[in-house]
Amino acid sequence: MTGIIPLKKEENMTSFLAVKRVRGIVGEKKCGHTGTLDPMATGVLPVALGGATRFIELLPTHKKAYKATFRLGLVTDTLDIWGTVTEESGKTASYDDVLKVLPQFKGKIKQVPPMYSALKKDGVRLYELARQGVEVEREERECEIFELEVEKISENEFSLYTECSSGTYIRSLIYDIGEALGTGAVMTSLNRSFACGISESDCITLHELENYRDNNELEKVIIPVDKILSEYPKISVTKPQGVRFKNGGELLKQRIKGEVPLGLIRVYCENEFLGLGESLENSESLNVKRVYVER
């Protein structure tokens, strides 16, 4: 079984457990998610099955969307409401004050990843170190905020909507907003509403996935790999070229019918998806990036 399950992750569940549940429901041993969601977060968690797992790192992830809420006047060790309070200023800020600081967080910005994250330091997950009471220095990482909107919910609570690049930490963004306001801030909820070209409205819950399985209708909810990769341009090759590509052989660009753009390209032969090729500048060949196989 190969493809992508557009899962709507529930609250109080790790991404690892969500994948484990999917594996049990569909009966596919090879499963993997395309980007960790915090246990308390909800929303879009694409789960790759079978041969689709080989494409996880190549899925278009440059744009994601999140809805969150945050509270002013607090700081915690996890940067969210479920952590241990490290500062409690009791300060708040007006809606206008929040709007004034937002522009500095739009566009390309730099963030320090939180200690409670899945990033690794010397092969160890940061959250594992954090649970041991160990804090290590983290380098700033660049990310991009395409859209950023805030609305006031109550005196010191706000909702936030953002469209951002992969690698953006919403907890860190909220923490930095709190620092700019001089009040401190913690995230109180998080929902991922868009990722890998999938909207939350297109996702299904684990319970719904079970129903599709029980009705022998799993094929209705499994998204083909090449559809998820549809952001990349498409070319068609001849049968001999297709055989060479599937065996890992590069193809001469001048022998491919039509234009061969730079970057990653979906390669087809008679409407059959063969995999992803990569066209590099100053290269006469289309290299094989990843061959599509069912397993």
ABEGO torsion letter per residue (X at the ends): XBEBBBBBBBBGBBAAAAAAAAAAAAGBABBBBAEBBBAABBEBBBBBBEAAAAAAAABBAABBBBBBBBBBGBBBAAGBAABBBABBAGBBBBAAAAAAAAAAABEBBBBBBBABBABBBGGBBAAAAAAAGBBBBBBBBBBBBABBBBBBABAABBBBBBBBBBGBBAAAAAAAAAAAAGAEBBBABBBBABBGGBBAAABBBAAAAAAAAAAGAAAAABBBAAAAAAABBBBBBBAAAAAAAAAGBBBBAAABBEBBBBEBBBBBBGGBBAEBBBBBBGBABBBBABBBBAX
